[in-house]
Amino acid sequence: MGTLAGANPAARTACSQWTVHDLVAHLAAGAKENADLIEDALAGRPARETRAFAEREAVFVAMPDEQLRRELIDQTGRKLAAVEELAARGPDATYQFTGRPFSATMAHTHGRSEAAIHRWDIAGDDETSMELLSAPELTRHAVEILNTLPILCEAPLSRARVAQVRKLRIVLRSPDQPDVVMDINPDSAWFELADIDQPADGDAVVETDPAHRLLSIWGRRTPLHPVTVIADPKLWASVASVLWDATP
């Protein structure tokens, strides 16, 4: 919330299609949707489909910014309370979100990931962003969530199709962490988390720091962090397109 306090609602963010106001609407709508779905599960009501981004965000985008920011606080509070109650029911308690079961632990990690990524979208490469984005558990979560939510524009198959890349294996490497592999084939694509003691093989190896690697997994990049690409120069354009140019 501290980052938002000084942010101009009309300012552009690292998500090219969003202003700060749009991003806050996205967060508020997501918190409400999760709170609603968890509360339904806790009450024993039938699960429903998760509403699409445009449907759930429209009412929040239309709000004056001051009201929107109050809604973000209120809806986030609802979600956190619901997640806490879900956790109290044990590790097997879940709710349906985007077509897959979410536990309280996954919901908590997803919230941390979303907060870290979208904070960077607003604040950029400050010390806090780098600390938050470097957490290894957020990289593990990104691999799992992007493999199981193909509707996201950041999902590997979506990016491969936008980039028109049919076959490519990219190794994303950071010091003292297991490699992450983006494996693209003609009809499928996915992320893999390698064993830390066994470096992965690929058509291209992209070396960067852990924070920038997480941004890359989510289709973002910053010129302030060094990147080394080890590959045939003929593949450089495809690597860049899939990693950084195929998402809004």
Order of alpha helices (4+ residues) and beta strands (2+ residues): alpha-alpha-alpha-alpha-beta-beta-alpha-alpha-alpha-alpha-beta-beta-beta-beta-alpha-beta-alpha
